[in-house]
Amino acid sequence: MPYPVANTLLDAAYPKGALNYWKSSFIKSLNDGLIDTAVEAFASTPSAMTGIALEYFHGAATRVGVIDTPVPHREEGYSLLMTSVWTEPEATEENIAWTRTWYDAFRPYLAERRWLNYLVDDDGADAIRAAYGPNYDRLVEAKRRYDPANVFRLNHNIDPAAT
């Protein structure tokens, strides 16, 4: 499949102009309580475009050491991803509230680890630290050395002044 075609596979789920709010975390284990919570949450979504995904990490990605790259997610397991998607601006508060409420309901099943690609602006510095895990302090040192003025900050930033 040509890359331009592959790059359009999710267009229907995320139409131009759609509004999005995501929450995500790795989970401790796949168990009945988590599945029951997912079924209950999904039954109450305020938007038909909202989704809840369980992503399985395994294979080649888990054969790399946790500290061998900046991203430490090298253990076999699952992540939970809640993607709230809606098109009407007046539905924003309802959709964000739904996501936050159900994400809180999942907390007993969530691990400390976070997936960097799925962080949102209101996740904050603790989520960034959790996303980099044991590599965070080493990355702060690299940031202090190579970007002390924090020029490259328009991302889920590692602050060179972090302690």
Phi, psi and omega in degrees: 000128179296146182305314180302327178288314179301325182289353179253001186299329181260008183302321181295324181283336182230071184294155178304133180089354179291152178259145186224148170210123185241153169220143183204152174197157170287158180247155181291315178196156176276113184218172184300320180299317179296314181297316178300318179296319179296317180296315180297316180297313184297327179293343184247016183298135179283350181227136178292347181268356181285147179221157173233123182240143169248117183255132182262121177260125182196184174073218187303323181298333182271358179264009176255140180294148181303323182262006182282342178223167178298326182271120189271003189283085185235006179261140177299139179165196186236153168239151176255131179230121175253119181244102175272126182226131180209165185244342183265118181304328180291348178266005184301307183301317181298316182290318178294318179298318178301313182298313181296318180298312182286328174299318176298323178294332178279347187311320180299340183258355186272142175272172179292332188288148178231152178263118187305319184297339186255007179289148175244165187304327183274006177288326173082181187294326179297322179292322178295316177300316180295326180293325179268347175052228184291352180270352187302309183299321178295322179289327174298317179297319177296320179296318178298322184284315189258343180215058183296335178276358178059043178296317181271081187233359183273059183201194171281089197287139165265111184283124180296344179269002182297149178245000000 
